[in-house]
Amino acid sequence: MMQSKTFTVPNIGCDGCVRTIVNELSAQPGVVTVTGDKDTKTITVQWDAPASWETIQAKLVEIEYPPLS
């Protein structure tokens, strides 16, 4: 079952930050789409198994863009 979540990443400061997040999350198995907006510092991710919110959060923390919970 496809899931989707929009969340804030306070560390986003530029288009490069958004690009890094999109590239890193898109490489995760199960992640379908990733979009971001530097002005609102938000990211929207759609995923299916084997991805989960936990694996997505873990990747964001690993690349130093932790989401605001």
The first five atom37 places (N, CA, C, CB, O) and aatype in JSON, in Angstrom:
{
  "aatype": [12, 12, 5, 15, 11, 16, 13, 16, 19, 14, 2, 9, 7, 4, 3, 7, 4, 19, 1, 16, 9, 19, 2, 6, 10, 15, 0, 5, 14, 7, 19, 19, 16, 19, 16, 7, 3, 11, 3, 16, 11, 16, 9, 16, 19, 5, 17, 3, 0, 14, 0, 15, 17, 6, 16, 9, 5, 0, 11, 10, 19, 6, 9, 6, 18, 14, 14, 10, 15],
  "atom_mask": [
    [1, 1, 1, 1, 1],
    [1, 1, 1, 1, 1],
    [1, 1, 1, 1, 1],
    [1, 1, 1, 1, 1],
    [1, 1, 1, 1, 1],
    [1, 1, 1, 1, 1],
    [1, 1, 1, 1, 1],
    [1, 1, 1, 1, 1],
    [1, 1, 1, 1, 1],
    [1, 1, 1, 1, 1],
    [1, 1, 1, 1, 1],
    [1, 1, 1, 1, 1],
    [1, 1, 1, 0, 1],
    [1, 1, 1, 1, 1],
    [1, 1, 1, 1, 1],
    [1, 1, 1, 0, 1],
    [1, 1, 1, 1, 1],
    [1, 1, 1, 1, 1],
    [1, 1, 1, 1, 1],
    [1, 1, 1, 1, 1],
    [1, 1, 1, 1, 1],
    [1, 1, 1, 1, 1],
    [1, 1, 1, 1, 1],
    [1, 1, 1, 1, 1],
    [1, 1, 1, 1, 1],
    [1, 1, 1, 1, 1],
    [1, 1, 1, 1, 1],
    [1, 1, 1, 1, 1],
    [1, 1, 1, 1, 1],
    [1, 1, 1, 0, 1],
    [1, 1, 1, 1, 1],
    [1, 1, 1, 1, 1],
    [1, 1, 1, 1, 1],
    [1, 1, 1, 1, 1],
    [1, 1, 1, 1, 1],
    [1, 1, 1, 0, 1],
    [1, 1, 1, 1, 1],
    [1, 1, 1, 1, 1],
    [1, 1, 1, 1, 1],
    [1, 1, 1, 1, 1],
    [1, 1, 1, 1, 1],
    [1, 1, 1, 1, 1],
    [1, 1, 1, 1, 1],
    [1, 1, 1, 1, 1],
    [1, 1, 1, 1, 1],
    [1, 1, 1, 1, 1],
    [1, 1, 1, 1, 1],
    [1, 1, 1, 1, 1],
    [1, 1, 1, 1, 1],
    [1, 1, 1, 1, 1],
    [1, 1, 1, 1, 1],
    [1, 1, 1, 1, 1],
    [1, 1, 1, 1, 1],
    [1, 1, 1, 1, 1],
    [1, 1, 1, 1, 1],
    [1, 1, 1, 1, 1],
    [1, 1, 1, 1, 1],
    [1, 1, 1, 1, 1],
    [1, 1, 1, 1, 1],
    [1, 1, 1, 1, 1],
    [1, 1, 1, 1, 1],
    [1, 1, 1, 1, 1],
    [1, 1, 1, 1, 1],
    [1, 1, 1, 1, 1],
    [1, 1, 1, 1, 1],
    [1, 1, 1, 1, 1],
    [1, 1, 1, 1, 1],
    [1, 1, 1, 1, 1],
    [1, 1, 1, 1, 1]
  ],
  "atom_positions": [
    [[0.84, -1.18, 0.0], [0.0, 0.0, 0.0], [0.88, 1.25, 0.0], [-0.95, 0.0, 1.22], [1.73, 1.42, 0.88]],
    [[0.67, 2.1, -0.99], [1.47, 3.32, -1.12], [1.2, 4.27, 0.04], [1.16, 4.03, -2.46], [0.05, 4.46, 0.45]],
    [[2.26, 4.85, 0.57], [2.11, 5.83, 1.64], [2.79, 7.13, 1.21], [2.72, 5.31, 2.97], [3.68, 7.14, 0.36]],
    [[2.34, 8.21, 1.82], [2.89, 9.52, 1.49], [2.99, 10.36, 2.75], [2.02, 10.23, 0.43], [2.16, 10.25, 3.66]],
    [[4.01, 11.2, 2.79], [4.17, 12.07, 3.96], [4.88, 13.35, 3.53], [4.98, 11.35, 5.1], [5.83, 13.32, 2.75]],
    [[4.39, 14.47, 4.04], [5.05, 15.76, 3.83], [5.57, 16.2, 5.19], [4.07, 16.84, 3.2], [4.84, 16.15, 6.19]],
    [[6.81, 16.62, 5.23], [7.43, 16.99, 6.51], [8.42, 18.12, 6.3], [8.13, 15.76, 7.15], [8.83, 18.41, 5.17]],
    [[8.78, 18.76, 7.4], [9.71, 19.89, 7.38], [11.13, 19.41, 7.71], [9.27, 20.98, 8.37], [11.33, 18.58, 8.6]],
    [[12.1, 19.97, 6.98], [13.51, 19.71, 7.26], [14.16, 21.08, 7.49], [14.22, 18.91, 6.07], [14.48, 21.79, 6.53]],
    [[14.35, 21.46, 8.76], [14.87, 22.8, 9.07], [16.23, 23.11, 8.44], [14.98, 22.97, 10.55], [16.54, 24.28, 8.21]],
    [[17.05, 22.09, 8.16], [18.4, 22.31, 7.62], [18.41, 22.72, 6.15], [19.22, 21.07, 7.79], [19.47, 23.06, 5.63]],
    [[17.28, 22.68, 5.46], [17.26, 23.04, 4.04], [17.54, 24.54, 3.91], [15.89, 22.67, 3.37], [16.85, 25.37, 4.49]],
    [[18.59, 24.87, 3.13], [18.93, 26.27, 2.94], [19.01, 26.69, 1.48], [0.0, 0.0, 0.0], [19.02, 27.88, 1.17]],
    [[19.06, 25.7, 0.58], [19.22, 26.03, -0.83], [18.71, 24.89, -1.71], [20.7, 26.33, -1.16], [18.33, 23.82, -1.23]],
    [[18.71, 25.15, -3.02], [18.27, 24.11, -3.97], [19.17, 22.89, -3.9], [18.25, 24.67, -5.4], [18.71, 21.77, -4.12]],
    [[20.45, 23.09, -3.6], [21.39, 21.97, -3.48], [21.0, 21.03, -2.36], [0.0, 0.0, 0.0], [21.13, 19.81, -2.48]],
    [[20.51, 21.61, -1.26], [20.04, 20.78, -0.12], [18.87, 19.9, -0.57], [19.62, 21.69, 1.09], [18.84, 18.7, -0.3]],
    [[17.91, 20.53, -1.25], [16.74, 19.78, -1.74], [17.19, 18.68, -2.69], [15.73, 20.73, -2.44], [16.71, 17.55, -2.6]],
    [[18.12, 19.01, -3.6], [18.63, 18.03, -4.58], [19.28, 16.84, -3.88], [19.63, 18.7, -5.55], [19.06, 15.7, -4.26]],
    [[20.09, 17.12, -2.85], [20.74, 16.05, -2.09], [19.7, 15.12, -1.48], [21.64, 16.63, -0.98], [19.81, 13.89, -1.58]],
    [[18.69, 15.7, -0.83], [17.64, 14.9, -0.19], [16.89, 14.07, -1.23], [16.65, 15.81, 0.58], [16.67, 12.88, -1.04]],
    [[16.5, 14.7, -2.35], [15.77, 13.99, -3.41], [16.62, 12.84, -3.94], [15.4, 14.96, -4.57], [16.12, 11.72, -4.1]],
    [[17.9, 13.09, -4.22], [18.78, 12.04, -4.76], [18.97, 10.9, -3.79], [20.14, 12.63, -5.13], [18.88, 9.73, -4.17]],
    [[19.22, 11.22, -2.52], [19.47, 10.19, -1.51], [18.22, 9.35, -1.24], [19.97, 10.83, -0.2], [18.29, 8.13, -1.17]],
    [[17.08, 10.01, -1.1], [15.85, 9.25, -0.81], [15.38, 8.47, -2.02], [14.75, 10.19, -0.34], [14.87, 7.36, -1.87]],
    [[15.55, 9.03, -3.21], [15.13, 8.32, -4.44], [15.89, 7.02, -4.62], [15.33, 9.21, -5.66], [15.39, 6.08, -5.25]],
    [[17.1, 6.95, -4.07], [17.92, 5.74, -4.2], [17.49, 4.64, -3.24], [19.39, 6.08, -3.96], [17.97, 3.51, -3.34]],
    [[16.6, 4.95, -2.31], [16.15, 3.96, -1.32], [15.14, 3.0, -1.97], [15.52, 4.66, -0.09], [14.23, 3.44, -2.66]],
    [[15.3, 1.69, -1.75], [14.35, 0.73, -2.31], [12.94, 1.0, -1.8], [14.77, -0.72, -1.96], [12.72, 1.12, -0.6]],
    [[11.99, 1.11, -2.72], [10.6, 1.32, -2.34], [10.14, 2.76, -2.43], [0.0, 0.0, 0.0], [8.94, 3.02, -2.47]],
    [[11.09, 3.71, -2.48], [10.7, 5.12, -2.58], [10.29, 5.4, -4.03], [11.88, 6.08, -2.14], [11.05, 5.13, -4.96]],
    [[9.08, 5.94, -4.19], [8.51, 6.16, -5.53], [8.77, 7.57, -6.02], [7.0, 5.88, -5.51], [9.31, 7.75, -7.11]],
    [[8.41, 8.58, -5.24], [8.65, 9.97, -5.63], [9.12, 10.78, -4.43], [7.38, 10.6, -6.24], [8.75, 10.5, -3.29]],
    [[9.96, 11.79, -4.72], [10.43, 12.71, -3.69], [10.4, 14.1, -4.32], [11.88, 12.33, -3.16], [10.98, 14.32, -5.39]],
    [[9.73, 15.03, -3.67], [9.74, 16.42, -4.13], [10.08, 17.3, -2.93], [8.37, 16.83, -4.77], [9.81, 16.94, -1.78]],
    [[10.66, 18.46, -3.21], [11.04, 19.35, -2.12], [10.85, 20.81, -2.5], [0.0, 0.0, 0.0], [10.81, 21.15, -3.68]],
    [[10.75, 21.65, -1.49], [10.6, 23.09, -1.68], [11.5, 23.79, -0.68], [9.1, 23.53, -1.5], [11.29, 23.71, 0.53]],
    [[12.53, 24.5, -1.19], [13.48, 25.14, -0.28], [12.86, 26.3, 0.48], [14.69, 25.62, -1.05], [13.27, 26.59, 1.6]],
    [[11.88, 26.97, -0.12], [11.27, 28.13, 0.53], [10.46, 27.75, 1.77], [10.39, 28.87, -0.46], [10.49, 28.45, 2.78]],
    [[9.74, 26.65, 1.67], [8.93, 26.2, 2.83], [9.69, 25.15, 3.65], [7.57, 25.63, 2.36], [9.21, 24.73, 4.7]],
    [[10.87, 24.73, 3.16], [11.7, 23.7, 3.82], [10.94, 22.39, 4.01], [12.19, 24.22, 5.18], [11.11, 21.7, 5.02]],
    [[10.09, 22.06, 3.02], [9.31, 20.83, 3.12], [9.74, 19.83, 2.04], [7.81, 21.13, 2.99], [10.19, 20.2, 0.96]],
    [[9.56, 18.56, 2.39], [9.82, 17.45, 1.49], [8.58, 16.58, 1.51], [11.11, 16.63, 1.92], [7.97, 16.36, 2.56]],
    [[8.19, 16.08, 0.34], [7.09, 15.13, 0.24], [7.65, 13.84, -0.36], [5.89, 15.7, -0.62], [8.29, 13.86, -1.42]],
    [[7.39, 12.74, 0.31], [7.88, 11.43, -0.14], [6.69, 10.49, -0.29], [8.93, 10.85, 0.85], [5.81, 10.45, 0.56]],
    [[6.69, 9.73, -1.38], [5.73, 8.63, -1.57], [6.54, 7.36, -1.6], [4.86, 8.81, -2.9], [7.58, 7.28, -2.26]],
    [[6.07, 6.35, -0.88], [6.83, 5.09, -0.85], [5.91, 3.89, -0.72], [7.83, 5.1, 0.31], [4.73, 4.0, -0.39]],
    [[6.51, 2.76, -0.99], [5.86, 1.47, -0.89], [6.88, 0.53, -0.25], [5.36, 0.93, -2.31], [8.06, 0.89, -0.15]],
    [[6.46, -0.64, 0.18], [7.41, -1.6, 0.75], [8.5, -1.88, -0.28], [6.68, -2.94, 1.17], [8.21, -1.93, -1.47]],
    [[9.75, -2.08, 0.13], [10.23, -2.28, 1.51], [10.52, -0.99, 2.27], [11.45, -3.12, 1.48], [10.94, -1.05, 3.43]],
    [[10.33, 0.18, 1.66], [10.6, 1.42, 2.39], [9.56, 1.61, 3.49], [10.59, 2.64, 1.43], [8.45, 1.09, 3.42]],
    [[9.96, 2.37, 4.51], [9.03, 2.7, 5.59], [9.41, 4.09, 6.09], [9.08, 1.64, 6.76], [10.5, 4.59, 5.78]],
    [[8.53, 4.72, 6.85], [8.86, 6.03, 7.4], [10.14, 5.93, 8.24], [7.67, 6.59, 8.25], [10.95, 6.85, 8.25]],
    [[10.31, 4.81, 8.95], [11.5, 4.63, 9.78], [12.78, 4.6, 8.94], [11.39, 3.33, 10.58], [13.78, 5.22, 9.31]],
    [[12.76, 3.89, 7.8], [13.97, 3.84, 6.96], [14.24, 5.19, 6.31], [13.83, 2.74, 5.87], [15.39, 5.58, 6.14]],
    [[13.18, 5.9, 5.95], [13.33, 7.23, 5.35], [13.91, 8.2, 6.38], [11.96, 7.76, 4.81], [14.84, 8.95, 6.07]],
    [[13.37, 8.19, 7.59], [13.89, 9.04, 8.67], [15.37, 8.73, 8.95], [13.07, 8.84, 9.95], [16.17, 9.64, 9.12]],
    [[15.7, 7.45, 8.99], [17.08, 7.04, 9.27], [18.03, 7.57, 8.21], [17.18, 5.5, 9.35], [19.12, 8.04, 8.53]],
    [[17.63, 7.52, 6.95], [18.47, 8.03, 5.86], [18.63, 9.54, 5.99], [17.86, 7.67, 4.48], [19.73, 10.06, 5.78]],
    [[17.57, 10.25, 6.33], [17.65, 11.7, 6.49], [18.6, 12.08, 7.62], [16.25, 12.29, 6.75], [19.38, 13.03, 7.5]],
    [[18.54, 11.36, 8.71], [19.45, 11.61, 9.84], [20.89, 11.32, 9.41], [19.06, 10.73, 11.08], [21.81, 12.07, 9.74]],
    [[21.07, 10.23, 8.68], [22.41, 9.83, 8.21], [23.04, 10.9, 7.33], [22.33, 8.51, 7.44], [24.24, 11.16, 7.43]],
    [[22.24, 11.53, 6.46], [22.78, 12.56, 5.55], [22.7, 13.97, 6.16], [22.02, 12.54, 4.21], [22.94, 14.96, 5.47]],
    [[22.37, 14.05, 7.45], [22.35, 15.29, 8.21], [21.26, 16.26, 7.79], [23.66, 15.95, 8.11], [21.45, 17.48, 7.84]],
    [[20.12, 15.72, 7.38], [18.91, 16.52, 7.13], [17.76, 15.91, 7.93], [18.57, 16.57, 5.59], [16.77, 15.46, 7.34]],
    [[17.88, 15.88, 9.27], [16.83, 15.24, 10.06], [15.49, 15.97, 9.93], [17.24, 15.18, 11.52], [15.45, 17.2, 9.95]],
    [[14.4, 15.21, 9.81], [13.09, 15.84, 9.7], [12.59, 16.31, 11.07], [12.08, 14.86, 9.08], [12.93, 15.74, 12.11]],
    [[11.79, 17.34, 11.04], [11.11, 17.81, 12.24], [9.99, 16.81, 12.48], [10.57, 19.3, 12.09], [9.21, 16.53, 11.57]],
    [[9.89, 16.28, 13.69], [8.87, 15.25, 13.9], [7.51, 15.87, 14.2], [9.27, 14.31, 15.04], [6.53, 15.15, 14.4]]
  ]
}
